Amino acid sequence: MSATRTTVVIEDDLDIRLLVSTVLEGAGFVVHAAATGLDGIELVRRHDPSVVTLDVSMPGIDGFETARRIRAFSTTRILMVSARADDAEQRAGREAGADDYLTKPFRPRELRQRVESLLAASA
């Protein structure tokens, strides 16, 4: 991958997108953010991030379809971030290509730890 500390944040809720971006920038990442799945896919193509955080419930294509499309061309690590906490949703996320699943609300420290764990696993 081109940059080990680059991430793409795909989240339609502006407040959450800003929170995730701020947390990851504070952890030393260059962050590229998108409000839709299609825009996020384009950012992944353009920036070849080491990690993508991806919301499940978005207008247009949802996080599951976004993950599938990213997986078609990228090996980036994907962390799904969603308010949906049940096992079926988490299983669907993994089947779509997610490497980990974090439920909202989350603590910023937990988000950083999950992202760092994904990076360590891919090293």
C-alpha angles and dihedrals in degrees: 000000000000100000123023093200100047123110139178118215114202110189130136096204107085096208093051092043090054092046094050091045092050093048093050094044087053088054091056102265128139100229128207113186134199134183097208137045094241093051089047092052089053091051090051090052092048101043106028093217124201091223136023124196110205132189117217102212110058134140116258109014113012128228093267093057091041090054092049091051092048091049090055090071109010141059093200115140112256124208112188113210114195145150087227105098105172123115094243092058092047091049090049089051093053091046089053090054107273117145095201139005126218122189125221131270094050135166116247090234090056091051091052092047093050092049092047090049091053091051092048091050091054096047 
